[in-house]
Amino acid sequence: MRAAQLNVLKPVASAWVLFLISMSVFSILTIDFTITDFIYSLQGNAWVWKDTLITQDILHKGGKWLSLAMGLVTLLLLILSTVVTRLKAYRTPLLYLFSATLLSALLVATIKHLVSMECPWDLVRYGGARDFIGLLNIRPSSMPASACFPAGHASAGYTWLALYFFFAAIRPQWRWVGLALGVGLGLTFGIAQQFRGAHFLSHDLWTVMICWTVSFVLSRFLLHPSVH
């Protein structure tokens, strides 16, 4: 049991140490501001793509519905796997996929409501009314709460990183397709939100890391060791 726990903790701890070092470099080099300054300047120093048909209606609202539909299909297949003979072999992988995507989304949403950080469009630098307060800075008690960290909408895509492990368990040759789908959806939703002024790049990277961690850890407990 102890060996199994170490097999989970060691790679996760190593990945998080590297990630936190990377985020420290991000902060020191002000990479978030450099990228967002460029995006903001492309729009004439205004968030003109904030409420457009593509960014707001199709990629933001539509993306949420797409991810929800994928989750409901997964749940339906999981329920059917308890009664349909042909699906019984996929019951555990489907349980994993549903659990990983749901827990990833819930964890990101929970952190968003526990950690207050502003969206770019809130900041004076980008036409808003608030000053920037870093993740590790002390937030003034008079400053209203804000739920912009990590990137919630990007999680609607990155939760599907779990498809890599799901397909590795049932169709190993499809695992890279699953990974590409999760990364592709996350990038699409995340970049759209950055162009709307809703998030910095680092917000998306935190979401990727959270979703990967949940998917990886659950795969160690629910799926066959050969998946890894």
QUIFENWO-V288905 format. One line per field, one symbol per residue. phi: phi as a letter, one per 40 degrees, with the letter a starting at -180 (. if undefined). psi: psi as a letter, one per 30 degrees, with the letter a starting at -180 (. if undefined). burial: I if it has 16 or more other C-alpha atoms within 10 Angstrom, else O. Layout:
phi->???
psi->???
burial->???
//
This chain:
phi->.ccccccccccccccccccccccccdcccfcdccccdccccccgfaccccbcdcccccccccccccccccccccccccccccbcdccccbccdccccccccccccccccccdccbcaccdcccddbgcbbccbcdccccdcccccabbbcccccccccdcdccdcccccbadcccccccccccccccccccdccccgcacdccccccdcccccccccccccbbcdccc
psi->eeeeeefeeeeeeeeeeeeeeeeeeeeegheeeeeeeeeeefghhlifgegleeeeeeedeeeeeeeeeeeeeeeeeeeffffkeffefgeeeeeeeeeeeeeeeeeeeeeeffjjklleffkefhgagllkjleglkkkffkllkigkajeefffeffgfffeeeefeeieffefeeeeeeeeeeeeeeeeeeffgflleeeeeeeeeeeeeeeeeeeffflkfff.
burial->OOOOOOOIOOOIOOOOOOOOOOIOOOOOOOIIIOOIOOIIOOOOOIIOIIOOOOIIOOIIOOIIOOIOOOIOOIIOIIIOIOOOOOOIOIIIIIIIIIIIIIIIIOIIIOIIOOOIIIIIIIIOIIOOOIOIOOOOOOOOOOOOOOIIIIIIIIIIIIIIIIIIIIIIIIOIOIIOOIIIIIIIIIIIIIIIIIIIIIIIIIIIIIIIIIIIIIIIIIIIOOIOOOIO
//
